[in-house]
Amino acid sequence: MNFKRIEIIFLVTFIAIDIFLFGMFEQNMSMQTENVSQGDSDSKIVKEMKDDQINVGSLSNKTSFAYYLSGTQNDTLRSQMGQLLNQTPHYVGHELDSEFKEPVTVSQNNPQSSIAKLMDNPTFVLYGDQYAYSKDLSTAKSIVFVQKAMNGLIYSTEAQVRFNLNANHQIVSYTQS
């Protein structure tokens, strides 16, 4: 091959690459333009809602506040489990599993109130006064108390005391996290 032919092949290749890159650049610019014009899409949505006869009603302008609560897991339950009486505690993976030596009888109609009274006793459950009953998470076989924080409750599996009941409505064990 002569030098002239190689030169033409390189020239055609570079022109093809330039055309391809220019096309990619244009496509990217049009995508950025779509993102910038997001305000127009809001008005389009409102117009479509009116066309479909969807009414929202009046919305509140009231400003609300929410909290974000973060913490680290530690072994506080492990260090305090020696004060628990009449039970056999086991600490596994930041969770305290404890089985009562004798089942604890609670009210059949209202077991949460019976347990709530016992929660204040530090030999029954560690830091029990920091938990509150959760009707939503409780069942006939399991009574759940969730940890309190900042005038609210923490609905997380890492902040619960879950009491397990037998058929006679007696507490046989619990898990605390």
Buried (B, 14 or more C-beta within 10 A) or exposed (E): EEEEEEEEEEEEEEEEEEEEEEEEEEEEEEEEEEEEEEEEEEEEEEEEEEEEEEEEEEEEEEEEEEEEEEEEEEEEBBEBBEEBEEBEBEBEEEBBBBBBEEBBEBEEEEBBEBBBEBBEEBEBBBBBEBBBBBEEBBEEEEBBBBBBEEEEBBEEEEBBBBBBBEEEBBBBBBBBB
